[in-house]
Amino acid sequence: MRAIAVSEFGATPSIMDVGWPEPGPGEVLIKLVAAGMNPFDWKFAAGDFGDMIPAGFPLILGQDGAGVVESVGDGVERFRPGDQVYGSFFGAARGLGSYCEFTLSPQDGQIAMMPQKLVYSQAAAVPMASMTAFNLVDEAGVDEGKTVLVVGATGGVGQQAVQFAALKGAHVIATAGPDMADRMGEFGADETLDYHEVDVADAVLEEHPDGVDVLLDMVNDKRKVDLLSESVKKGGVVASTIGAADVEGLKKRGIKGINFQNRASGELLTTISEMIDTGRLTVHLTREVDLTDVPDVIADAKRGGARGKTVIRV
Ligand SMILES: NC(=O)c1ccc[n+]([C@@H]2O[C@H](COP(=O)([O-])OP(=O)(O)OC[C@H]3O[C@@H](n4cnc5c(N)ncnc54)[C@H](OP(=O)(O)O)[C@@H]3O)[C@@H](O)[C@H]2O)c1
Protein backbone atom coordinates (compact mmCIF):
# COMPACT_ATOMS: atom_id res chain seq x y z
CA MET A 1 0.00 0.00 0.00
CA ARG A 2 1.04 3.64 -0.47
CA ALA A 3 2.21 5.49 2.63
CA ILE A 4 4.12 8.58 3.68
CA ALA A 5 6.97 7.24 5.78
CA VAL A 6 10.55 7.75 6.94
CA SER A 7 13.31 5.13 6.81
CA GLU A 8 14.85 6.52 10.02
CA PHE A 9 14.27 9.37 12.47
CA GLY A 10 15.23 12.66 10.84
CA ALA A 11 14.84 11.46 7.22
CA THR A 12 12.65 13.52 4.89
CA PRO A 13 9.16 11.96 4.72
CA SER A 14 8.46 10.48 1.29
CA ILE A 15 5.92 8.27 -0.44
CA MET A 16 6.76 4.57 -0.05
CA ASP A 17 5.23 1.22 -0.93
CA VAL A 18 4.84 -0.77 2.30
CA GLY A 19 3.11 -4.03 3.29
CA TRP A 20 -0.51 -4.21 4.43
CA PRO A 21 -1.09 -4.66 8.15
CA GLU A 22 -3.06 -7.74 9.27
CA PRO A 23 -5.42 -7.49 12.26
CA GLY A 24 -4.41 -9.65 15.23
CA PRO A 25 -6.74 -10.72 18.06
CA GLY A 26 -8.76 -7.75 19.36
CA GLU A 27 -7.68 -5.52 16.46
CA VAL A 28 -9.62 -3.66 13.80
CA LEU A 29 -8.29 -3.13 10.25
CA ILE A 30 -9.41 0.25 8.90
CA LYS A 31 -9.41 1.24 5.23
CA LEU A 32 -8.62 4.94 5.58
CA VAL A 33 -10.39 7.51 3.44
CA ALA A 34 -8.77 10.57 5.03
CA ALA A 35 -5.92 11.29 7.46
CA GLY A 36 -5.66 14.37 9.66
CA MET A 37 -2.33 16.17 10.06
CA ASN A 38 -0.94 17.29 13.44
CA PRO A 39 2.41 18.92 14.34
CA PHE A 40 3.20 15.85 16.48
CA ASP A 41 3.41 13.76 13.29
CA TRP A 42 6.49 15.47 11.86
CA LYS A 43 8.04 16.19 15.27
CA PHE A 44 7.93 12.46 16.02
CA ALA A 45 9.31 11.49 12.58
CA ALA A 46 12.11 14.01 13.09
CA GLY A 47 13.13 12.13 16.24
CA ASP A 48 12.14 14.94 18.62
CA PHE A 49 10.93 12.41 21.18
CA GLY A 50 14.13 10.34 21.03
CA ASP A 51 13.80 6.86 22.50
CA MET A 52 10.83 7.82 24.71
CA ILE A 53 8.38 6.21 22.26
CA PRO A 54 9.42 2.96 20.51
CA ALA A 55 9.28 3.04 16.71
CA GLY A 56 9.64 0.53 13.88
CA PHE A 57 10.91 1.47 10.39
CA PRO A 58 9.86 2.27 7.78
CA LEU A 59 7.74 4.45 10.07
CA ILE A 60 4.43 5.67 8.60
CA LEU A 61 3.58 9.17 9.75
CA GLY A 62 0.31 10.29 11.33
CA GLN A 63 -2.25 9.21 13.86
CA ASP A 64 -5.60 10.77 13.03
CA GLY A 65 -7.79 9.19 10.42
CA ALA A 66 -11.29 8.28 9.30
CA GLY A 67 -12.45 5.38 7.18
CA VAL A 68 -14.31 2.09 6.99
CA VAL A 69 -13.69 -1.08 8.99
CA GLU A 70 -12.32 -3.57 6.46
CA SER A 71 -12.01 -6.61 8.74
CA VAL A 72 -11.64 -7.49 12.41
CA GLY A 73 -9.43 -9.90 14.36
CA ASP A 74 -10.59 -12.64 16.72
CA GLY A 75 -12.59 -11.44 19.71
CA VAL A 76 -13.59 -8.05 18.28
CA GLU A 77 -17.17 -7.24 19.26
CA ARG A 78 -17.31 -3.44 19.29
CA PHE A 79 -16.84 -2.98 15.52
CA ARG A 80 -17.70 -4.88 12.37
CA PRO A 81 -16.79 -4.62 8.69
CA GLY A 82 -18.49 -1.64 7.04
CA ASP A 83 -18.59 0.56 10.18
CA GLN A 84 -17.63 4.17 9.54
CA VAL A 85 -15.05 4.99 12.19
CA TYR A 86 -12.53 7.66 13.12
CA GLY A 87 -9.76 7.81 15.65
CA SER A 88 -6.16 8.33 16.59
CA PHE A 89 -4.29 5.31 15.30
CA PHE A 90 -0.79 5.45 16.72
CA GLY A 91 1.09 2.27 15.96
CA ALA A 92 4.67 3.52 15.81
CA ALA A 93 6.17 0.45 17.50
CA ARG A 94 5.08 -1.53 14.42
CA GLY A 95 5.81 1.36 12.02
CA LEU A 96 2.09 2.07 11.60
CA GLY A 97 0.40 5.47 11.31
CA SER A 98 -2.41 7.11 9.36
CA TYR A 99 -0.78 8.69 6.27
CA CYS A 100 -1.51 5.45 4.39
CA GLU A 101 -4.29 3.27 2.96
CA PHE A 102 -4.84 0.82 5.83
CA THR A 103 -4.12 0.95 9.55
CA LEU A 104 -4.88 -0.99 12.72
CA SER A 105 -6.44 -0.10 16.06
CA PRO A 106 -7.14 -2.16 19.17
CA GLN A 107 -10.95 -2.31 19.50
CA ASP A 108 -10.62 -0.56 22.88
CA GLY A 109 -8.13 2.00 21.53
CA GLN A 110 -8.75 5.59 20.48
CA ILE A 111 -11.44 4.64 17.96
CA ALA A 112 -15.16 5.46 17.78
CA MET A 113 -18.05 5.59 15.34
CA MET A 114 -17.77 8.68 13.15
CA PRO A 115 -20.06 11.64 13.86
CA GLN A 116 -23.02 11.25 11.52
CA LYS A 117 -22.90 14.92 10.56
CA LEU A 118 -19.39 14.75 9.17
CA VAL A 119 -17.83 13.43 5.97
CA TYR A 120 -14.56 11.49 6.24
CA SER A 121 -12.30 14.47 5.60
CA GLN A 122 -13.93 16.47 8.39
CA ALA A 123 -13.89 13.54 10.81
CA ALA A 124 -10.18 12.90 10.21
CA ALA A 125 -9.44 16.43 11.44
CA VAL A 126 -11.05 15.85 14.82
CA PRO A 127 -9.42 13.23 17.06
CA MET A 128 -6.13 14.54 18.44
CA ALA A 129 -6.96 18.27 18.41
CA SER A 130 -10.41 17.83 19.94
CA MET A 131 -9.42 15.30 22.59
CA THR A 132 -6.43 17.47 23.56
CA ALA A 133 -8.54 20.61 23.80
CA PHE A 134 -11.31 18.86 25.74
CA ASN A 135 -8.89 17.49 28.36
CA LEU A 136 -6.82 20.68 28.49
CA VAL A 137 -9.83 22.87 29.25
CA ASP A 138 -10.96 20.37 31.85
CA GLU A 139 -7.57 19.95 33.56
CA ALA A 140 -7.02 23.72 33.68
CA GLY A 141 -10.33 24.08 35.58
CA VAL A 142 -12.00 26.31 33.00
CA ASP A 143 -15.52 26.99 34.18
CA GLU A 144 -18.46 29.35 34.10
CA GLY A 145 -17.51 32.91 35.01
CA LYS A 146 -13.78 32.39 34.56
CA THR A 147 -11.73 34.45 32.14
CA VAL A 148 -9.53 32.37 29.82
CA LEU A 149 -6.78 33.52 27.49
CA VAL A 150 -6.17 31.06 24.61
CA VAL A 151 -2.82 31.63 22.88
CA GLY A 152 -2.48 29.76 19.58
CA ALA A 153 -6.26 29.91 19.22
CA THR A 154 -6.17 29.81 15.41
CA GLY A 155 -4.49 26.36 15.32
CA GLY A 156 -6.01 22.90 15.44
CA VAL A 157 -6.04 22.53 19.23
CA GLY A 158 -6.70 26.23 19.83
CA GLN A 159 -9.89 26.38 17.76
CA GLN A 160 -11.32 23.49 19.73
CA ALA A 161 -10.13 24.89 23.08
CA VAL A 162 -11.93 28.17 22.37
CA GLN A 163 -15.16 26.25 21.74
CA PHE A 164 -14.88 23.98 24.79
CA ALA A 165 -14.06 26.96 27.05
CA ALA A 166 -17.02 28.94 25.68
CA LEU A 167 -19.31 25.90 26.14
CA LYS A 168 -18.28 25.83 29.81
CA GLY A 169 -19.52 29.43 30.09
CA ALA A 170 -16.08 31.07 30.40
CA HIS A 171 -15.21 34.51 29.08
CA VAL A 172 -12.78 33.67 26.26
CA ILE A 173 -9.99 35.86 24.90
CA ALA A 174 -8.43 34.35 21.75
CA THR A 175 -5.28 35.34 19.88
CA ALA A 176 -6.21 35.88 16.23
CA GLY A 177 -5.49 38.30 13.41
CA PRO A 178 -8.23 40.09 11.42
CA ASP A 179 -8.55 37.12 9.02
CA MET A 180 -9.67 34.82 11.84
CA ALA A 181 -11.35 37.19 14.30
CA ASP A 182 -14.89 36.56 12.99
CA ARG A 183 -14.42 32.80 13.13
CA MET A 184 -13.22 33.05 16.73
CA GLY A 185 -16.43 34.96 17.51
CA GLU A 186 -18.49 32.15 15.90
CA PHE A 187 -16.62 29.68 18.11
CA GLY A 188 -17.67 31.66 21.18
CA ALA A 189 -14.67 33.93 21.84
CA ASP A 190 -15.68 37.19 23.54
CA GLU A 191 -12.52 39.09 22.57
CA THR A 192 -9.66 38.63 20.11
CA LEU A 193 -6.12 39.99 20.27
CA ASP A 194 -3.78 40.13 17.27
CA TYR A 195 -0.44 39.00 18.69
CA HIS A 196 1.32 40.48 15.63
CA GLU A 197 0.03 43.94 16.56
CA VAL A 198 -0.10 44.10 20.37
CA ASP A 199 1.76 42.81 23.40
CA VAL A 200 -0.77 40.20 24.51
CA ALA A 201 -0.04 40.39 28.26
CA ASP A 202 -0.26 44.23 28.25
CA ALA A 203 -3.45 44.20 26.17
CA VAL A 204 -5.08 41.67 28.52
CA LEU A 205 -4.16 43.67 31.62
CA GLU A 206 -5.53 46.85 30.06
CA GLU A 207 -9.01 45.26 29.75
CA HIS A 208 -8.73 42.98 32.79
CA PRO A 209 -6.54 44.76 35.38
CA ASP A 210 -6.88 41.86 37.86
CA GLY A 211 -5.65 39.40 35.23
CA VAL A 212 -7.22 36.28 33.75
CA ASP A 213 -8.00 33.08 35.62
CA VAL A 214 -6.51 30.71 33.06
CA LEU A 215 -3.87 30.91 30.33
CA LEU A 216 -3.93 28.07 27.78
CA ASP A 217 -0.79 28.31 25.63
CA MET A 218 -0.25 26.12 22.58
CA VAL A 219 2.79 27.80 21.02
CA ASN A 220 5.18 29.74 23.23
CA ASP A 221 8.50 28.75 24.78
CA LYS A 222 9.29 29.02 28.51
CA ARG A 223 10.48 32.63 28.35
CA LYS A 224 7.35 33.82 26.51
CA VAL A 225 4.97 31.79 28.66
CA ASP A 226 6.64 33.39 31.67
CA LEU A 227 6.01 36.87 30.22
CA LEU A 228 2.39 36.00 29.36
CA SER A 229 1.79 34.63 32.84
CA GLU A 230 2.13 38.22 34.12
CA SER A 231 -1.46 38.55 32.89
CA VAL A 232 -2.67 35.66 35.10
CA LYS A 233 -4.08 36.44 38.54
CA LYS A 234 -2.83 34.87 41.77
CA GLY A 235 -4.68 31.58 42.25
CA GLY A 236 -4.91 31.15 38.50
CA VAL A 237 -3.67 28.44 36.13
CA VAL A 238 -1.09 28.44 33.32
CA ALA A 239 -1.19 25.38 31.03
CA SER A 240 1.17 24.70 28.13
CA THR A 241 0.73 21.94 25.55
CA ILE A 242 4.45 22.01 24.73
CA GLY A 243 6.00 21.66 28.16
CA ALA A 244 6.76 25.38 28.52
CA ALA A 245 5.17 26.08 31.92
CA ASP A 246 7.73 26.71 34.70
CA VAL A 247 5.72 24.85 37.33
CA GLU A 248 8.00 25.69 40.29
CA GLY A 249 8.45 29.35 39.32
CA LEU A 250 4.69 29.78 38.88
CA LYS A 251 4.01 28.10 42.21
CA LYS A 252 6.12 30.76 43.97
CA ARG A 253 3.75 33.35 42.47
CA GLY A 254 0.65 31.47 43.64
CA ILE A 255 -0.18 30.19 40.14
CA LYS A 256 -0.68 26.54 39.20
CA GLY A 257 1.48 25.48 36.26
CA ILE A 258 0.53 22.53 34.06
CA ASN A 259 2.63 20.90 31.37
CA PHE A 260 -0.27 19.15 29.76
CA GLN A 261 -0.12 15.55 28.53
CA ASN A 262 -3.15 14.28 26.70
CA ARG A 263 -5.09 11.16 27.74
CA ALA A 264 -7.06 10.05 24.70
CA SER A 265 -9.68 7.31 24.59
CA GLY A 266 -12.48 5.85 22.50
CA GLU A 267 -14.98 6.94 25.18
CA LEU A 268 -13.88 10.58 24.92
CA LEU A 269 -14.07 10.38 21.14
CA THR A 270 -17.64 9.08 21.44
CA THR A 271 -18.51 12.09 23.65
CA ILE A 272 -16.97 14.37 21.00
CA SER A 273 -19.01 12.64 18.25
CA GLU A 274 -22.18 13.44 20.24
CA MET A 275 -21.13 17.07 20.68
CA ILE A 276 -20.57 17.40 16.93
CA ASP A 277 -23.85 15.67 16.02
CA THR A 278 -25.80 17.92 18.38
CA GLY A 279 -24.19 21.03 16.85
CA ARG A 280 -22.21 22.05 19.94
CA LEU A 281 -18.78 21.59 18.37
CA THR A 282 -17.60 22.72 14.94
CA VAL A 283 -14.59 21.64 12.90
CA HIS A 284 -12.94 24.05 10.50
CA LEU A 285 -11.08 22.33 7.67
CA THR A 286 -8.40 24.47 6.09
CA ARG A 287 -7.61 22.30 3.12
CA GLU A 288 -7.52 18.83 1.64
CA VAL A 289 -4.38 17.53 -0.03
CA ASP A 290 -3.30 14.31 -1.78
CA LEU A 291 -0.83 11.82 -0.32
CA THR A 292 1.76 12.91 -2.91
CA ASP A 293 1.53 16.54 -1.68
CA VAL A 294 2.35 15.64 1.93
CA PRO A 295 6.16 16.14 1.91
CA ASP A 296 5.66 19.75 0.69
CA VAL A 297 2.76 20.34 3.09
CA ILE A 298 4.93 19.25 6.04
CA ALA A 299 7.71 21.60 4.95
CA ASP A 300 5.14 24.45 4.80
CA ALA A 301 3.59 23.54 8.15
CA LYS A 302 7.01 23.67 9.83
CA ARG A 303 7.21 27.31 8.72
CA GLY A 304 3.98 28.03 10.69
CA GLY A 305 0.75 29.80 9.83
CA ALA A 306 -1.69 26.91 10.38
CA ARG A 307 -5.33 27.95 10.11
CA GLY A 308 -7.29 25.02 11.49
CA LYS A 309 -6.72 21.59 10.03
CA THR A 310 -5.22 20.04 6.90
CA VAL A 311 -6.48 16.62 5.85
CA ILE A 312 -4.97 14.11 3.41
CA ARG A 313 -7.17 12.28 0.90
CA VAL A 314 -5.78 8.77 1.11
N1 LIG B 1 0.83 17.91 25.11
C1 LIG B 1 0.00 17.25 24.33
O1 LIG B 1 -0.57 16.22 24.73
C2 LIG B 1 -0.29 17.81 22.96
C3 LIG B 1 -1.38 17.33 22.21
C4 LIG B 1 -1.65 17.92 20.96
C5 LIG B 1 -0.83 18.94 20.48
N2 LIG B 1 0.26 19.33 21.21
C6 LIG B 1 1.14 20.41 20.72
O2 LIG B 1 0.40 21.63 20.80
C7 LIG B 1 0.88 22.53 19.79
C8 LIG B 1 -0.29 23.12 19.02
O3 LIG B 1 -0.87 22.11 18.21
P1 LIG B 1 -1.85 22.52 17.02
O4 LIG B 1 -2.27 21.28 16.35
O5 LIG B 1 -2.91 23.44 17.51
O6 LIG B 1 -0.82 23.37 16.07
P2 LIG B 1 -1.13 24.27 14.83
O7 LIG B 1 -2.39 23.81 14.18
O8 LIG B 1 0.13 24.34 14.03
O9 LIG B 1 -1.46 25.71 15.45
C9 LIG B 1 -0.58 26.63 15.99
C10 LIG B 1 -1.26 28.01 15.83
O10 LIG B 1 -0.66 28.99 16.67
C11 LIG B 1 -0.52 30.22 15.95
N3 LIG B 1 0.62 30.94 16.54
C12 LIG B 1 1.95 30.77 16.29
N4 LIG B 1 2.69 31.57 17.10
C13 LIG B 1 1.82 32.24 17.88
C14 LIG B 1 1.97 33.20 18.92
N5 LIG B 1 3.18 33.64 19.32
N6 LIG B 1 0.86 33.68 19.54
C15 LIG B 1 -0.37 33.24 19.17
N7 LIG B 1 -0.58 32.34 18.19
C16 LIG B 1 0.49 31.84 17.54
C17 LIG B 1 -0.30 29.77 14.52
O11 LIG B 1 -0.72 30.72 13.58
P3 LIG B 1 0.31 31.84 13.00
O12 LIG B 1 1.65 31.17 12.83
O13 LIG B 1 -0.28 32.31 11.72
O14 LIG B 1 0.31 32.88 14.03
C18 LIG B 1 -1.21 28.55 14.43
O15 LIG B 1 -2.51 28.93 14.05
C19 LIG B 1 1.85 21.72 18.91
O16 LIG B 1 3.17 22.05 19.27
C20 LIG B 1 1.53 20.28 19.25
O17 LIG B 1 2.62 19.41 19.04
C21 LIG B 1 0.53 18.79 22.43
The ligand as a MOL file (V3000), in Angstrom:
LIG
                    3D

  0  0  0     0  0            999 V3000
M  V30 BEGIN CTAB
M  V30 COUNTS 48 52 0 0 0
M  V30 BEGIN ATOM
M  V30 1 N 0.8300 17.9070 25.1150 0
M  V30 2 C -0.0020 17.2480 24.3320 0
M  V30 3 O -0.5660 16.2180 24.7280 0
M  V30 4 C -0.2940 17.8050 22.9590 0
M  V30 5 C -1.3820 17.3270 22.2100 0
M  V30 6 C -1.6540 17.9180 20.9640 0
M  V30 7 C -0.8300 18.9440 20.4820 0
M  V30 8 N 0.2560 19.3320 21.2110 0 CHG=1
M  V30 9 C 1.1390 20.4140 20.7190 0
M  V30 10 O 0.4010 21.6350 20.8020 0
M  V30 11 C 0.8830 22.5340 19.7860 0
M  V30 12 C -0.2860 23.1190 19.0210 0
M  V30 13 O -0.8690 22.1140 18.2080 0
M  V30 14 P -1.8540 22.5190 17.0170 0
M  V30 15 O -2.2680 21.2770 16.3480 0
M  V30 16 O -2.9090 23.4390 17.5070 0 CHG=-1
M  V30 17 O -0.8180 23.3690 16.0750 0
M  V30 18 P -1.1310 24.2710 14.8270 0
M  V30 19 O -2.3930 23.8090 14.1780 0
M  V30 20 O 0.1280 24.3430 14.0320 0
M  V30 21 O -1.4560 25.7120 15.4500 0
M  V30 22 C -0.5790 26.6260 15.9940 0
M  V30 23 C -1.2570 28.0090 15.8340 0
M  V30 24 O -0.6580 28.9910 16.6700 0
M  V30 25 C -0.5220 30.2190 15.9500 0
M  V30 26 N 0.6250 30.9370 16.5450 0
M  V30 27 C 1.9520 30.7710 16.2870 0
M  V30 28 N 2.6920 31.5730 17.0950 0
M  V30 29 C 1.8230 32.2400 17.8820 0
M  V30 30 C 1.9730 33.2040 18.9230 0
M  V30 31 N 3.1820 33.6420 19.3210 0
M  V30 32 N 0.8640 33.6840 19.5390 0
M  V30 33 C -0.3730 33.2450 19.1720 0
M  V30 34 N -0.5850 32.3420 18.1890 0
M  V30 35 C 0.4930 31.8400 17.5430 0
M  V30 36 C -0.3020 29.7720 14.5170 0
M  V30 37 O -0.7170 30.7210 13.5790 0
M  V30 38 P 0.3130 31.8430 12.9960 0
M  V30 39 O 1.6550 31.1670 12.8350 0
M  V30 40 O -0.2750 32.3080 11.7230 0
M  V30 41 O 0.3120 32.8820 14.0290 0
M  V30 42 C -1.2100 28.5490 14.4270 0
M  V30 43 O -2.5130 28.9320 14.0490 0
M  V30 44 C 1.8480 21.7200 18.9090 0
M  V30 45 O 3.1700 22.0450 19.2730 0
M  V30 46 C 1.5260 20.2820 19.2480 0
M  V30 47 O 2.6180 19.4120 19.0410 0
M  V30 48 C 0.5330 18.7870 22.4320 0
M  V30 END ATOM
M  V30 BEGIN BOND
M  V30 1 1 1 2
M  V30 2 2 2 3
M  V30 3 1 2 4
M  V30 4 1 4 5
M  V30 5 2 4 48
M  V30 6 2 5 6
M  V30 7 1 6 7
M  V30 8 2 7 8
M  V30 9 1 8 9
M  V30 10 1 8 48
M  V30 11 1 9 10
M  V30 12 1 9 46
M  V30 13 1 10 11
M  V30 14 1 11 12
M  V30 15 1 11 44
M  V30 16 1 12 13
M  V30 17 1 13 14
M  V30 18 2 14 15
M  V30 19 1 14 16
M  V30 20 1 14 17
M  V30 21 1 17 18
M  V30 22 2 18 19
M  V30 23 1 18 20
M  V30 24 1 18 21
M  V30 25 1 21 22
M  V30 26 1 22 23
M  V30 27 1 23 24
M  V30 28 1 23 42
M  V30 29 1 24 25
M  V30 30 1 25 26
M  V30 31 1 25 36
M  V30 32 1 26 27
M  V30 33 1 26 35
M  V30 34 2 27 28
M  V30 35 1 28 29
M  V30 36 1 29 30
M  V30 37 2 29 35
M  V30 38 1 30 31
M  V30 39 2 30 32
M  V30 40 1 32 33
M  V30 41 2 33 34
M  V30 42 1 34 35
M  V30 43 1 36 37
M  V30 44 1 36 42
M  V30 45 1 37 38
M  V30 46 2 38 39
M  V30 47 1 38 40
M  V30 48 1 38 41
M  V30 49 1 42 43
M  V30 50 1 44 45
M  V30 51 1 44 46
M  V30 52 1 46 47
M  V30 END BOND
M  V30 END CTAB
M  END
